[in-house]
Structures are given as structure tokens and as C-alpha cells.
């Protein structure tokens, strides 16, 4: 990820894309899913992004929620690493809402803010831990090169094993879908408590 120029976008108002159905307009299938995601550990509201898009296709929503549950809380990776993978994906897509939601979780999980801030600028972070370097190289090569070198694979294998590599691929693949959903929705950061991602020159 090479930075040629940066500009910081202003916070934007939500659009009407994927408007949340009123509670009394939900189908039985939609209501069942909305009730399910409102319970712990999700504690989510169906009217918030990306859920108000998911609810338009409740059968898909159920499957995405199950995948999300595994990828957020049950992989072989620590929160520090799984949230770092999500930040790499958010940066790849300039998905502002995703960055806003996961930046605090990454810091809470133990990711050095300097690493996260370098990611936000599209730069290779200095001072990464060995497992963070292995994750970064794996994810970045997949996005940039559309392949993984033998050296990057070995480093990831030594750090995570094959299950961990697959978990990383699962996280970035799922959050690609989330990013595309959020971008289609035009979902922006709801406030400025997290610095927005700057736009990177292509």
C-alpha cells in the first residue's frame, strides 16, 4: 500500500439506501433474525449498518451472522490479530464505518496504536510484533499481489499453523463482504471519536 497523497474526508450524513424496515413491517423471518442479533454477545440493532442491509435478505443474514460469530469470537487468533486483519481490510476498501467500529476494538485487544495509525495511512507499520508482521504480509500480498510468496506462507505457517492461515483468510474475506455492503450503503462514521481514514491516491 503506497501513499501518494492524502485527504481526510468529512463525516457524511447517512443516506436512505437500505432503509431499515419499521418494526411492525418486519416479516416473521426478519423479526426472528432481528431478535437473535439483539441478544448477547452481539447486542446489535437491526437498524444499524450493516444489519439493515442484511435484513433485506434474512436467509442470507442468518448465514452471515453465524459466520461473523465464528470469525469475531471463536477463531484461533487473539483479538489483537483478528482486529488487525479487520483494520487491514477496512483500509483496503476505505470502509469508514468498519474502521470506526473496529479501531477501538483493535486497541482494546492490544494492538499498538502506532501500528493501527500506520495502517490507516496505507503504510507498512514499523515495530510490528513477529506474528503481526506475518499476518500483515499474508493479507497484503493477497490484496496487492493476488498470490502469497513462499516466505510469507512459511512465516504465517510458523506463527499460526494452517488453521490460523485459514482463519485469517476467512476474516479478510468476510470483512470484504462487510466493506462492500457498507460502501454500497454509504455508511459513514457516526461521529469523530475515531479519526476517519484518509483517502489514498490510487
Buried (B, 14 or more C-beta within 10 A) or exposed (E): BEEEEEEEEEEEEBEEEBEBBEEEEBEEBBBEBBEBBEEEEBEBEBBBBBBBBBBEEBEEBBEBBEBBEEBBEEBBBEBBBBBBBBBBBBBBBBBBBBBBBBBEBBBEBEBBEEBBEBBBBBEBBEEBBEBBBBBBBBBBBBBEEEEBEEEBBEBBBEBBEEEBBEBBBBBBEBBBBBBBBBBEBBBBBBEEEBEBBBEBEE
